[in-house]
């Protein structure tokens, strides 16, 4: 049985890769980019660094810097109008997962119109919008190499998963130096997000030998360097390993899909405004414990790739070490429980069934080694308080 593998047409990886933007545009035949980003990228000077490169080659660009964390239908609307009416031939997506996800949605809506809900799963979006050149500034989401975008519908607080070839960037410039300014909290949340991508891709029912190779390589890079990046933000070696690991994890899950952690994580983010990586971290230990019986050897492989178990360990022992490590990682990286985040217990419990139903509708839980029922997901949600 064969596997279809999809990733960007061009990738530039390594220190100062972002400064190769004009060469990438030339190779793509693009001359009029719209930069889609957020205000922080402007304040940090990252947008100016890109526009300086463009100006030196007489390339005119404009900037839409109004993207927000956890993008919504409303937050991208002005960007859609700007991209539709500005005569642009491509989009440069600069920032973390939210600006890149926003840019992907804008690129499709600006060309084909309609509403974001028209493109949600289970539709496969194959239409080609404005070409997106992604420049990630966090080591986590992998959005620069995935065929997914997630946009929240404010009318019902649902994070809509949208997928297909049309959302795959045509190019990715992966420059770890752009992550050196990340604060510890974002470093932790995006780093655990990347680790979750790799683990879920490896245990997914849609995994293939190709995605397995990317996932295991990602785990070997991410696990030993996450704590170092969190405690020593200026450590170039750790930051480079995290950035490459996040990109490999993105390739892995883009081709194997994510599973139960992500399915259950999105509703927490939508209803309670918990950052995506943080809600993944809250769920990862509990969901892993629930899922191990469906793929004990695969989870043990993850433990060995993390360096916390070896071939002398039985799969059962390796999996116990994996669960202990995930708990220890959350503790050291100060991952709060939902209660510590400020969520009210009664509200969380009241919405647990709705969240479980939304998770199921996203399709991600179906990829899990143990496919859960709505009641089992409710139990996992409620268990986050124990």
MIKEPA-608709 format. One record per residue: y, z, x of N, C-alpha, C in turn; residue number from 0; residue in one letter. Coordinates in steps of 0.05 Angstrom, whole numbers, always signed. Atoms other than C-alpha are relative to their C-alpha. Layout:
% residues N
R_n_yy_n_zz_n_xx_ca_yy_ca_zz_ca_xx_c_yy_c_zz_c_xx_i_aa
R_Y_Z_X_Y_Z_X_Y_Z_X_NUM_A $
...
//
This chain:
% residues 386
R_n_yy_n_zz_n_xx_ca_yy_ca_zz_ca_xx_c_yy_c_zz_c_xx_i_aa
R_-24_+0_+17_+0_+0_+0_+25_+0_+18_0_X $
R_-24_+2_-17_+68_-20_+29_+22_+17_-11_1_X $
R_-23_-15_+7_+133_+18_+27_+26_-15_+5_2_X $
R_-26_+13_-5_+203_-11_+18_+18_+19_+14_3_X $
R_-18_-17_-16_+251_+16_+71_+28_-12_-2_4_X $
R_-28_+9_+3_+326_+11_+59_+18_+18_+16_5_X $
R_-21_-15_-14_+382_+32_+105_+23_-19_+6_6_X $
R_-23_+17_-5_+451_+7_+127_-5_-24_+18_7_X $
R_+3_+24_-16_+458_-62_+157_+7_+6_+29_8_X $
R_-9_-6_-27_+494_-33_+217_+3_+31_+3_9_X $
R_-5_-28_-6_+495_+36_+250_+10_+3_+28_10_X $
R_-11_-7_-26_+537_+62_+307_-3_+30_+3_11_X $
R_+7_-29_-2_+512_+130_+332_+7_+11_+27_12_X $
R_-6_-13_-26_+539_+177_+385_+29_+8_+2_13_X $
R_-28_-9_-4_+603_+207_+413_+20_-23_-2_14_X $
R_-21_+20_+4_+665_+168_+391_-9_-25_-15_15_X $
R_+9_+23_+16_+625_+122_+346_+21_-8_-20_16_X $
R_-20_+7_+20_+681_+127_+295_+22_-18_+10_17_X $
R_-22_+17_-11_+729_+93_+343_-8_-29_+3_18_X $
R_+9_+28_+0_+687_+30_+338_+4_-14_-27_19_X $
R_-4_+10_+27_+712_+18_+268_+9_-29_-1_20_X $
R_-10_+28_+1_+749_-47_+283_-21_-20_+7_21_X $
R_+22_+18_-7_+689_-78_+316_-20_-3_-23_22_X $
R_+18_+2_+23_+646_-61_+256_+13_-17_-22_23_X $
R_-14_+16_+20_+698_-90_+208_-1_-30_+7_24_X $
R_+1_+28_-9_+700_-153_+250_-28_-12_-5_25_X $
R_+27_+10_+4_+625_-160_+248_-7_-4_-29_26_X $
R_+5_+3_+28_+626_-152_+173_+19_-21_-13_27_X $
R_-19_+19_+11_+684_-201_+164_+20_+13_-19_28_X $
R_-19_-14_+18_+728_-148_+130_+27_+3_+14_29_X $
R_-27_-1_-11_+803_-148_+139_+19_+18_-15_30_X $
R_-18_-16_+17_+833_-104_+84_-14_+24_-11_31_X $
R_+15_-24_+9_+801_-35_+79_+17_+20_-15_32_X $
R_-11_-24_+13_+816_+22_+32_-15_+24_+11_33_X $
R_+13_-24_-10_+803_+89_+64_-2_+21_-22_34_X $
R_+5_-20_+21_+772_+138_+14_-8_+26_+15_35_X $
R_+3_-25_-15_+776_+210_+39_+10_+23_-16_36_X $
R_-12_-23_+14_+803_+279_+23_+24_+10_+17_37_X $
R_-25_-10_-13_+866_+318_+41_-6_+13_+27_38_X $
R_+6_-14_-25_+831_+358_+95_-3_-20_+23_39_X $
R_+3_+21_-21_+814_+294_+134_+27_-10_+9_40_X $
R_-28_+7_-7_+888_+277_+131_+12_+21_+18_41_X $
R_-12_-23_-15_+909_+346_+155_-12_+3_+28_42_X $
R_+13_-3_-26_+858_+346_+212_+7_-24_+19_43_X $
R_-7_+23_-17_+885_+279_+237_-22_-21_+2_44_X $
R_+21_+19_-2_+820_+242_+227_+7_-27_-13_45_X $
R_-9_+25_+13_+852_+191_+180_+19_-15_+19_46_X $
R_-19_+12_-19_+908_+179_+231_-15_-13_+23_47_X $
R_+16_+11_-22_+856_+167_+285_-12_-27_-8_48_X $
R_+11_+25_+10_+823_+113_+243_+21_-21_-4_49_X $
R_-21_+20_+5_+887_+80_+221_+13_-10_+25_50_X $
R_-10_+9_-26_+911_+79_+293_-17_-22_+11_51_X $
R_+18_+21_-10_+850_+39_+312_+4_-26_-16_52_X $
R_-4_+23_+17_+862_-8_+253_+27_-14_+7_53_X $
R_-26_+11_-5_+936_-17_+268_+1_-16_+26_54_X $
R_+1_+13_-26_+922_-36_+340_-12_-28_-2_55_X $
R_+11_+26_+5_+883_-95_+313_+13_-15_-23_56_X $
R_-16_+12_+21_+936_-112_+261_-16_-1_-27_57_X $
R_+15_-3_+25_+890_-90_+204_+15_+19_-18_58_X $
R_-14_-16_+19_+928_-65_+144_-19_+16_-18_59_X $
R_+17_-17_+17_+897_-7_+106_+17_+18_-18_60_X $
R_-12_-20_+17_+914_+41_+50_-20_+23_-2_61_X $
R_+17_-24_+1_+887_+111_+37_+1_+12_-28_62_X $
R_+3_-16_+24_+861_+145_-25_-12_+27_+9_63_X $
R_+8_-26_-11_+857_+219_-5_-3_+22_-22_64_X $
R_+1_-19_+22_+848_+252_-73_-29_+7_-9_65_X $
R_+27_-8_+7_+772_+261_-72_-2_+30_+1_66_X $
R_+3_-29_+1_+748_+331_-87_-29_+8_+6_67_X $
R_+27_-9_-3_+687_+373_-70_-15_-3_-26_68_X $
R_+16_+4_+24_+630_+358_-119_+15_-19_-19_69_X $
R_-17_+19_+15_+664_+294_-146_-8_-2_-30_70_X $
R_+3_+2_+29_+673_+284_-221_+9_-28_-9_71_X $
R_-9_+26_+12_+685_+224_-267_+30_-2_+2_72_X $
R_-30_+1_-1_+759_+243_-270_+11_-2_+28_73_X $
R_-11_-1_-27_+768_+255_-196_-1_-27_+14_74_X $
R_+1_+26_-13_+748_+184_-177_+15_-22_-15_75_X $
R_-12_+21_+17_+786_+148_-232_+23_-14_+13_76_X $
R_-23_+13_-13_+851_+137_-194_-9_-17_+24_77_X $
R_+11_+16_-22_+810_+113_-135_-11_-27_-10_78_X $
R_+10_+25_+12_+775_+62_-180_+22_-19_-6_79_X $
R_-23_+17_+6_+842_+36_-204_+12_-12_+25_80_X $
R_-12_+9_-25_+870_+32_-134_-18_-22_+13_81_X $
R_+18_+19_-13_+808_-4_-107_-2_-26_-15_82_X $
R_+3_+24_+17_+805_-52_-166_+25_-17_+2_83_X $
R_-24_+15_+2_+878_-72_-163_+14_-6_+27_84_X $
R_-14_+1_-26_+894_-69_-88_-7_-23_+18_85_X $
R_+8_+23_-16_+861_-132_-62_-15_+7_+25_86_X $
R_+15_-10_-24_+815_-94_-14_-27_-15_+1_87_X $
R_+26_+13_-3_+752_-126_+15_-21_+19_+10_88_X $
R_+19_-20_-8_+718_-61_+36_+12_+28_-4_89_X $
R_-8_-28_+1_+720_+15_+33_-10_+14_+25_90_X $
R_+8_-18_-22_+720_+62_+93_-2_+28_-12_91_X $
R_+5_-26_+12_+689_+127_+68_+0_+20_+23_92_X $
R_-3_-19_-22_+712_+184_+114_-1_+28_-10_93_X $
R_+1_-28_+8_+690_+256_+105_-29_+9_-4_94_X $
R_+27_-10_+6_+631_+297_+80_-12_-16_-22_95_X $
R_+14_+14_+21_+584_+279_+25_+17_-6_-24_96_X $
R_-16_+4_+24_+636_+285_-30_+18_-25_+2_97_X $
R_-15_+25_-3_+684_+231_-3_-18_-25_+1_98_X $
R_+18_+23_-2_+625_+186_+14_-12_-6_-27_99_X $
R_+10_+5_+27_+594_+195_-55_+21_-12_-18_100_X $
R_-23_+11_+16_+662_+183_-86_+4_-30_+6_101_X $
R_-4_+28_-8_+670_+119_-46_-21_-19_-11_102_X $
R_+22_+17_+10_+602_+93_-67_+5_-6_-30_103_X $
R_-5_+5_+28_+619_+103_-140_+24_-18_-5_104_X $
R_-24_+16_+2_+688_+73_-132_-6_-29_+6_105_X $
R_+6_+27_-8_+659_+12_-98_-13_-16_-22_106_X $
R_+14_+13_+22_+615_-4_-158_+18_-3_-24_107_X $
R_-17_+0_+24_+663_+14_-214_+24_-19_+3_108_X $
R_-23_+17_-4_+721_-24_-182_-7_-30_-4_109_X $
R_+8_+28_+2_+681_-89_-183_-12_-6_-28_110_X $
R_+15_+6_+24_+638_-82_-246_+9_+15_-25_111_X $
R_-11_-14_+23_+676_-34_-290_-20_+18_-13_112_X $
R_+18_-18_+15_+644_+9_-343_+6_+29_+7_113_X $
R_-2_-28_-5_+634_+84_-339_-23_+9_+18_114_X $
R_+20_-9_-19_+595_+125_-288_-26_+5_-13_115_X $
R_+25_-6_+14_+544_+145_-340_-16_-25_-5_116_X $
R_+15_+25_+3_+526_+71_-347_-19_-5_+24_117_X $
R_+15_+5_-25_+497_+74_-276_-19_+23_+7_118_X $
R_+16_-23_-7_+459_+140_-279_-30_-6_-2_119_X $
R_+29_+2_+1_+385_+149_-268_-10_+1_-29_120_X $
R_+19_+15_-16_+337_+118_-290_+8_-29_+8_121_X $
R_-8_+27_-8_+378_+55_-280_-1_-3_+30_122_X $
R_+0_+7_-28_+368_+22_-213_+24_-19_+5_123_X $
R_-24_+15_-4_+436_-3_-189_-3_-19_+23_124_X $
R_+4_+20_-21_+426_-68_-150_+25_-16_+4_125_X $
R_-25_+15_-3_+496_-96_-160_+13_+8_+27_126_X $
R_-14_-5_-25_+536_-102_-95_+30_+3_-6_127_X $
R_-28_-4_+3_+605_-72_-100_+15_-6_+25_128_X $
R_-14_+3_-26_+658_-69_-46_-17_+13_+22_129_X $
R_+16_-11_-22_+623_-59_+21_+12_+27_+9_130_X $
R_-8_-26_-8_+625_+14_+42_-8_+5_+29_131_X $
R_+5_-8_-28_+631_+34_+116_+3_+31_+0_132_X $
R_+0_-29_+2_+613_+108_+119_+3_+13_+27_133_X $
R_-4_-16_-24_+639_+156_+172_-2_+29_-8_134_X $
R_+4_-28_+8_+609_+225_+160_+14_+20_+19_135_X $
R_-12_-21_-16_+645_+287_+184_-14_+27_-2_136_X $
R_+17_-23_+2_+591_+337_+166_-29_-8_+8_137_X $
R_+28_+5_-6_+519_+342_+190_-17_+12_-22_138_X $
R_+14_-12_+23_+485_+351_+124_-9_-19_-21_139_X $
R_+7_+14_+24_+487_+305_+65_-17_-25_+5_140_X $
R_+14_+25_-5_+461_+242_+98_+9_-23_-18_141_X $
R_-9_+20_+20_+501_+203_+46_+7_-27_+14_142_X $
R_-7_+25_-14_+520_+152_+100_-24_-19_+2_143_X $
R_+24_+17_-2_+448_+126_+99_-17_+1_-25_144_X $
R_+17_-2_+24_+425_+137_+28_+10_-19_-22_145_X $
R_-6_+17_+23_+422_+96_-36_+5_+17_-25_146_X $
R_-6_-19_+22_+445_+155_-79_+29_+7_+0_147_X $
R_-25_-15_+2_+509_+183_-105_-3_+18_-24_148_X $
R_+1_-21_+21_+520_+244_-149_+28_+5_-10_149_X $
R_-27_-4_+12_+580_+248_-197_-4_+17_-25_150_X $
R_+2_-18_+22_+591_+303_-247_+15_-10_-25_151_X $
R_-12_+7_+26_+604_+286_-320_+11_+26_-12_152_X $
R_-12_-25_+9_+654_+339_-342_-5_+5_-30_153_X $
R_+3_-4_+29_+639_+328_-416_-24_+18_-6_154_X $
R_+23_-18_+5_+572_+364_-409_-9_+15_+25_155_X $
R_+5_-14_-25_+575_+393_-338_-27_-9_+12_156_X $
R_+25_+11_-12_+518_+348_-315_+6_-16_+25_157_X $
R_-2_+16_-24_+512_+323_-245_-18_-25_-3_158_X $
R_+15_+24_+5_+491_+251_-255_-10_-12_+27_159_X $
R_+12_+13_-23_+443_+223_-203_+0_-30_-5_160_X $
R_-1_+29_+2_+457_+149_-192_-12_-11_+25_161_X $
R_+14_+9_-24_+414_+108_-146_-5_-30_-2_162_X $
R_+6_+28_-2_+398_+38_-122_+13_-12_+25_163_X $
R_-9_+14_-24_+412_-12_-67_+30_-3_+0_164_X $
R_-29_+3_+1_+483_-20_-92_+16_+23_+11_165_X $
R_-14_-24_-10_+501_+50_-68_-5_+4_+30_166_X $
R_+5_-2_-28_+475_+39_+3_+24_-11_+16_167_X $
R_-22_+11_-17_+533_+34_+54_-11_-23_+17_168_X $
R_+8_+23_-18_+532_-31_+94_+1_+8_+29_169_X $
R_-2_-9_-28_+550_+7_+157_+5_+30_+0_170_X $
R_-4_-29_-4_+550_+79_+183_+8_+5_+29_171_X $
R_-10_-7_-26_+589_+106_+242_-4_+30_+2_172_X $
R_+9_-28_-1_+556_+172_+261_+9_+13_+26_173_X $
R_-14_-11_-23_+602_+210_+308_-1_+31_-1_174_X $
R_+3_-29_+2_+581_+282_+321_+26_+15_+7_175_X $
R_-24_-13_-9_+649_+298_+352_+18_+7_-24_176_X $
R_-15_-6_+24_+678_+297_+281_-9_+25_-13_177_X $
R_+9_-24_+12_+637_+358_+264_+8_+25_+16_178_X $
R_-6_-23_-17_+664_+403_+320_+20_+19_-13_179_X $
R_-20_-17_+13_+719_+429_+275_-10_+14_-25_180_X $
R_+11_-12_+24_+673_+450_+219_-2_+30_+2_181_X $
R_+3_-29_-1_+677_+524_+201_-29_+8_-5_182_X $
R_+28_-9_+2_+613_+566_+201_-12_-4_-28_183_X $
R_+11_+2_+27_+605_+566_+125_-9_-28_-7_184_X $
R_+7_+28_+6_+606_+490_+118_-22_-9_+19_185_X $
R_+21_+6_-19_+563_+484_+181_-27_+9_-11_186_X $
R_+25_-11_+11_+510_+529_+149_-9_-15_-25_187_X $
R_+7_+12_+25_+512_+498_+80_-10_-29_+4_188_X $
R_+9_+28_-4_+508_+426_+104_-25_-2_+17_189_X $
R_+24_+0_-17_+457_+443_+157_-25_+6_-15_190_X $
R_+24_-6_+17_+409_+475_+107_-5_-23_-19_191_X $
R_+3_+24_+17_+422_+416_+61_-17_-21_+15_192_X $
R_+14_+21_-16_+398_+369_+117_-29_+9_+4_193_X $
R_+27_-10_-4_+337_+413_+131_-16_-3_-26_194_X $
R_+13_+4_+26_+321_+412_+57_-8_-29_-5_195_X $
R_+6_+29_+2_+326_+336_+56_-26_-7_+15_196_X $
R_+23_+7_-17_+276_+331_+113_-26_+12_-11_197_X $
R_+24_-13_+10_+226_+381_+84_-8_-13_-26_198_X $
R_+8_+12_+26_+229_+351_+14_-10_-28_+3_199_X $
R_+9_+28_-5_+222_+280_+40_-29_+0_+10_200_X $
R_+27_-1_-11_+160_+301_+78_-21_+8_-20_201_X $
R_+20_-9_+20_+126_+336_+19_+1_-16_-25_202_X $
R_-3_+16_+24_+149_+286_-33_-24_-17_-6_203_X $
R_+22_+17_+8_+97_+248_-72_+5_-29_+7_204_X $
R_-7_+27_-7_+135_+185_-52_+2_-4_+31_205_X $
R_-1_+2_-29_+129_+199_+23_-17_-23_+10_206_X $
R_+15_+22_-12_+105_+143_+68_-2_+6_+30_207_X $
R_+0_-5_-29_+86_+140_+142_+27_-4_+13_208_X $
R_-27_+4_-12_+156_+113_+157_+18_+24_-6_209_X $
R_-18_-23_+7_+193_+168_+119_-10_+26_+13_210_X $
R_+11_-23_-14_+145_+219_+149_+11_+2_+29_211_X $
R_-9_-1_-28_+166_+199_+220_+29_+8_+2_212_X $
R_-28_-8_+0_+239_+206_+203_+4_+29_-7_213_X $
R_-3_-28_+9_+230_+272_+167_-8_+20_+22_214_X $
R_+9_-19_-21_+190_+306_+222_+19_-1_+24_215_X $
R_-19_+2_-21_+238_+280_+275_+26_+16_-7_216_X $
R_-24_-14_+9_+296_+308_+234_-4_+30_+2_217_X $
R_+6_-29_-1_+263_+377_+227_+0_+10_+28_218_X $
R_+1_-8_-28_+251_+380_+302_+28_+2_+12_219_X $
R_-28_-1_-10_+326_+368_+314_+15_+22_-14_220_X $
R_-16_-18_+16_+354_+411_+258_-7_+29_+3_221_X $
R_+8_-28_+0_+313_+475_+259_+9_+15_+25_222_X $
R_-8_-16_-24_+326_+495_+332_+30_+1_+5_223_X $
R_-28_+2_-6_+400_+478_+329_+19_+10_-22_224_X $
R_-17_-9_+22_+424_+503_+262_+14_+26_+6_225_X $
R_-13_-26_-7_+436_+575_+284_+21_-3_+22_226_X $
R_-19_+4_-22_+470_+552_+348_+25_-12_-10_227_X $
R_-24_+13_+10_+517_+506_+311_+17_+19_-17_228_X $
R_-13_-19_+17_+533_+562_+262_+16_+21_+17_229_X $
R_-13_-20_-17_+549_+613_+317_+18_-11_+21_230_X $
R_-15_+12_-22_+576_+566_+370_+9_-28_-9_231_X $
R_-9_+25_+11_+615_+511_+334_+8_-21_+20_232_X $
R_-9_+19_-20_+639_+480_+398_-23_-9_+19_233_X $
R_+23_+7_-17_+569_+470_+427_-7_-30_-6_234_X $
R_+3_+29_+4_+566_+394_+436_-29_-8_-3_235_X $
R_+29_+7_+1_+491_+391_+448_-12_+7_-28_236_X $
R_+10_-8_+26_+475_+429_+384_+12_-17_-22_237_X $
R_-13_+16_+20_+526_+391_+343_-12_-29_-1_238_X $
R_+11_+27_-1_+498_+324_+367_-28_-1_-12_239_X $
R_+27_-1_+11_+427_+344_+350_+1_+3_-30_240_X $
R_-3_-3_+29_+449_+367_+281_+8_-25_-14_241_X $
R_-10_+25_+12_+486_+302_+267_-22_-21_-1_242_X $
R_+21_+19_+0_+428_+259_+288_-22_+8_-19_243_X $
R_+21_-10_+18_+379_+303_+250_+8_-4_-29_244_X $
R_-9_+4_+27_+421_+299_+187_-2_-29_-9_245_X $
R_+2_+29_+6_+423_+223_+191_-29_-8_-4_246_X $
R_+28_+7_+3_+348_+218_+202_-11_+12_-26_247_X $
R_+8_-12_+25_+337_+266_+144_+9_-16_-24_248_X $
R_-10_+17_+21_+381_+222_+101_-16_-26_-3_249_X $
R_+17_+23_+1_+340_+161_+119_-27_+7_-13_250_X $
R_+26_-8_+11_+277_+199_+103_+0_+4_-30_251_X $
R_+0_-5_+29_+297_+223_+34_+10_-23_-16_252_X $
R_-9_+24_+14_+332_+158_+16_-24_-18_-6_253_X $
R_+23_+17_+4_+264_+125_+23_-24_+15_-12_254_X $
R_+22_-15_+11_+219_+181_-1_+8_+17_-24_255_X $
R_-12_-16_+22_+265_+217_-51_-2_+30_+6_256_X $
R_+0_-29_-1_+281_+290_-56_-18_+11_-23_257_X $
R_+19_-11_+20_+242_+338_-100_+12_+24_-15_258_X $
R_-7_-21_+18_+247_+404_-137_+25_+15_+7_259_X $
R_-24_-14_-9_+300_+439_-95_+25_-14_-10_260_X $
R_-24_+15_+7_+350_+384_-107_+3_-3_-31_261_X $
R_-1_+2_+29_+331_+375_-180_+12_+25_-13_262_X $
R_-10_-25_+11_+345_+449_-193_+28_+8_+10_263_X $
R_-26_-7_-13_+405_+453_-147_+24_-13_-14_264_X $
R_-23_+14_+11_+448_+401_-181_+12_+14_-24_265_X $
R_-12_-14_+23_+456_+439_-247_+15_+26_+8_266_X $
R_-15_-24_-9_+476_+503_-210_+27_-8_+10_267_X $
R_-25_+9_-9_+530_+464_-176_+19_-9_-22_268_X $
R_-17_+10_+22_+554_+431_-240_+11_+22_-18_269_X $
R_-8_-21_+18_+556_+494_-283_+16_+22_+13_270_X $
R_-12_-23_-13_+578_+545_-231_+16_-7_+25_271_X $
R_-17_+9_-22_+615_+503_-179_-9_+11_+27_272_X $
R_+11_-8_-25_+569_+524_-123_-3_-25_+18_273_X $
R_+3_+23_-18_+573_+476_-63_-29_-8_+2_274_X $
R_+27_+11_+2_+512_+431_-62_-19_+12_+21_275_X $
R_+18_-11_-21_+484_+454_+5_-6_+29_-4_276_X $
R_+4_-28_+4_+493_+526_-14_-20_+5_-23_277_X $
R_+19_-3_+22_+456_+519_-80_-28_-8_+9_278_X $
R_+26_+7_-11_+400_+484_-42_-11_+24_+16_279_X $
R_+9_-22_-16_+397_+543_+6_-10_+24_-17_280_X $
R_+9_-21_+18_+393_+593_-51_-28_-4_-11_281_X $
R_+25_+6_+12_+333_+557_-79_-23_-5_+19_282_X $
R_+21_+10_-18_+295_+534_-17_-23_+19_+4_283_X $
R_+23_-17_-4_+253_+596_-4_-18_+2_-24_284_X $
R_+15_-4_+25_+232_+606_-77_-15_-25_-8_285_X $
R_+13_+25_+8_+217_+533_-90_-22_-7_+20_286_X $
R_+21_+5_-20_+178_+527_-25_-24_+17_-6_287_X $
R_+23_-18_+7_+135_+587_-45_-15_-11_-24_288_X $
R_+12_+12_+24_+123_+554_-113_-16_-25_+6_289_X $
R_+10_+27_-5_+106_+486_-82_-23_-1_+20_290_X $
R_+20_+1_-21_+61_+504_-23_-28_-6_-9_291_X $
R_+28_+6_+8_-4_+504_-63_-6_-29_-5_292_X $
R_+5_+29_+5_+6_+430_-78_-1_-16_+25_293_X $
R_+0_+15_-25_+14_+409_-5_+0_+19_+24_294_X $
R_-1_-20_-22_-6_+466_+42_+0_-12_+28_295_X $
R_+0_+12_-27_-20_+421_+101_+27_-11_+7_296_X $
R_-26_+12_-6_+46_+385_+95_+21_+21_+5_297_X $
R_-20_-21_-6_+87_+449_+91_-7_+13_+27_298_X $
R_+7_-11_-26_+48_+475_+151_+10_-18_+22_299_X $
R_-11_+19_-19_+67_+412_+188_+30_+5_+5_300_X $
R_-29_-6_-2_+140_+429_+173_+5_+24_+17_301_X $
R_-3_-25_-16_+131_+499_+202_-5_-6_+29_302_X $
R_+6_+6_-28_+101_+470_+265_+23_-17_+12_303_X $
R_-23_+16_-10_+158_+419_+271_+24_+17_+5_304_X $
R_-23_-19_-3_+208_+476_+264_-3_+17_+25_305_X $
R_+5_-16_-24_+175_+510_+324_-7_+29_-6_306_X $
R_+6_-28_+7_+157_+573_+286_-30_+4_-4_307_X $
R_+29_-1_+1_+82_+557_+284_-11_-21_+19_308_X $
R_+12_+20_-17_+34_+518_+327_-28_-6_-9_309_X $
R_+26_+9_+8_-35_+487_+325_-21_+23_-1_310_X $
R_+18_-23_+1_-67_+555_+335_+1_+15_-26_311_X $
R_-4_-12_+26_-41_+577_+268_-16_-15_-21_312_X $
R_+11_+13_+23_-81_+563_+206_+23_-10_-18_313_X $
R_-21_+10_+18_-43_+525_+152_+11_+24_-17_314_X $
R_-9_-23_+16_-40_+589_+111_+19_+18_+17_315_X $
R_-17_-17_-17_-11_+629_+170_+27_-15_+5_316_X $
R_-24_+16_-5_+38_+572_+185_+19_+1_-24_317_X $
R_-16_+0_+24_+62_+572_+113_+13_+28_-5_318_X $
R_-12_-26_+2_+73_+647_+113_+23_+3_+20_319_X $
R_-22_+0_-20_+115_+638_+176_+23_-17_-10_320_X $
R_-21_+16_+11_+153_+583_+141_+17_+15_-21_321_X $
R_-15_-16_+20_+171_+627_+82_+17_+22_+12_322_X $
R_-15_-21_-14_+192_+683_+128_+24_-11_+14_323_X $
R_-22_+13_-15_+235_+636_+169_+22_-9_-19_324_X $
R_-21_+9_+19_+271_+607_+108_+16_+24_-10_325_X $
R_-15_-25_+8_+288_+678_+85_+18_+10_+22_326_X $
R_-16_-9_-23_+311_+697_+155_+24_-18_+5_327_X $
R_-22_+19_-4_+353_+635_+160_+22_+5_-20_328_X $
R_-21_-6_+20_+389_+649_+95_+14_+26_+6_329_X $
R_-13_-25_-6_+402_+720_+117_+19_-2_+24_330_X $
R_-17_+2_-24_+429_+702_+186_+25_-18_-6_331_X $
R_-22_+18_+6_+472_+646_+157_+16_+8_-24_332_X $
R_-15_-13_+21_+499_+692_+103_+1_-16_-26_333_X $
R_+2_+15_+26_+474_+651_+44_+0_+21_-22_334_X $
R_-1_-20_+21_+494_+691_-18_-21_-6_-22_335_X $
R_+15_+5_+25_+450_+700_-79_+20_-9_-21_336_X $
R_-19_+8_+21_+479_+673_-144_+18_+24_-8_337_X $
R_-16_-23_+7_+501_+744_-160_+22_+6_+21_338_X $
R_-20_-4_-21_+536_+752_-93_+21_-21_+1_339_X $
R_-20_+22_+2_+570_+685_-104_+20_+5_-21_340_X $
R_-19_-6_+21_+602_+714_-165_-8_-10_-28_341_X $
R_+9_+10_+25_+560_+684_-220_-9_+24_-18_342_X $
R_+8_-21_+19_+549_+728_-282_-28_-4_-9_343_X $
R_+29_+1_+5_+476_+744_-294_-5_-11_-28_344_X $
R_+5_+8_+28_+480_+736_-370_+6_-29_-5_345_X $
R_-6_+28_+4_+513_+669_-365_-20_-18_+14_346_X $
R_+20_+15_-15_+464_+644_-312_-26_-1_-16_347_X $
R_+25_-1_+15_+404_+667_-353_+2_-16_-26_348_X $
R_-3_+15_+25_+433_+637_-417_-1_-30_+4_349_X $
R_+0_+29_-6_+440_+569_-383_-25_-9_+14_350_X $
R_+23_+7_-16_+373_+571_-347_-16_-22_-13_351_X $
R_+16_+21_+13_+337_+529_-399_+14_-27_+1_352_X $
R_-15_+25_-1_+392_+477_-401_-1_-12_+29_353_X $
R_+1_+9_-28_+393_+474_-325_-27_-12_+6_354_X $
R_+27_+10_-5_+317_+465_-323_-4_-27_-14_355_X $
R_+3_+26_+13_+321_+409_-374_+15_-22_+14_356_X $
R_-15_+20_-16_+375_+374_-334_-14_-7_+26_357_X $
R_+14_+5_-25_+335_+382_-271_-24_-19_-5_358_X $
R_+23_+17_+6_+274_+351_-304_+9_-28_-6_359_X $
R_-10_+27_+7_+315_+293_-331_+9_-16_+25_360_X $
R_-10_+14_-24_+341_+277_-261_-23_-15_+14_361_X $
R_+22_+14_-12_+271_+255_-240_-10_+13_+26_362_X $
R_+7_-11_-26_+270_+295_-175_-25_+19_-2_363_X $
R_+23_-18_+1_+220_+349_-198_-27_-15_-1_364_X $
R_+25_+16_+2_+168_+294_-211_-10_-7_+27_365_X $
R_+9_+7_-27_+166_+281_-136_-12_+24_+15_366_X $
R_+8_-25_-13_+148_+354_-121_-31_+2_+3_367_X $
R_+29_-3_-2_+78_+372_-95_-13_+14_-24_368_X $
R_+8_-12_+25_+72_+417_-156_+21_-7_-20_369_X $
R_-21_+8_+19_+107_+386_-215_+3_+22_-21_370_X $
R_-4_-24_+17_+138_+443_-255_+5_-7_-29_371_X $
R_-9_+1_+27_+147_+454_-328_+28_+12_-2_372_X $
R_-26_-12_+5_+213_+474_-358_-1_+30_+3_373_X $
R_+3_-29_-1_+188_+545_-366_-3_+10_+29_374_X $
R_+3_-8_-28_+167_+548_-293_+26_-1_+16_375_X $
R_-26_+1_-13_+236_+526_-271_+18_+22_-9_376_X $
R_-16_-23_+9_+268_+578_-315_-8_+25_+15_377_X $
R_+9_-23_-15_+225_+630_-281_+11_+0_+29_378_X $
R_-11_+2_-27_+247_+605_-212_+30_+7_+0_379_X $
R_-28_-6_+3_+320_+607_-234_+4_+31_-3_380_X $
R_-4_-29_+6_+314_+678_-261_-9_+17_+24_381_X $
R_+9_-14_-24_+276_+699_-198_+20_+2_+22_382_X $
R_-20_-1_-21_+337_+686_-156_+16_+27_-1_383_X $
R_-13_-26_+3_+363_+753_-182_-18_+23_+11_384_X $
R_+18_-21_-8_+301_+792_-158_+3_+6_+30_385_X $
//
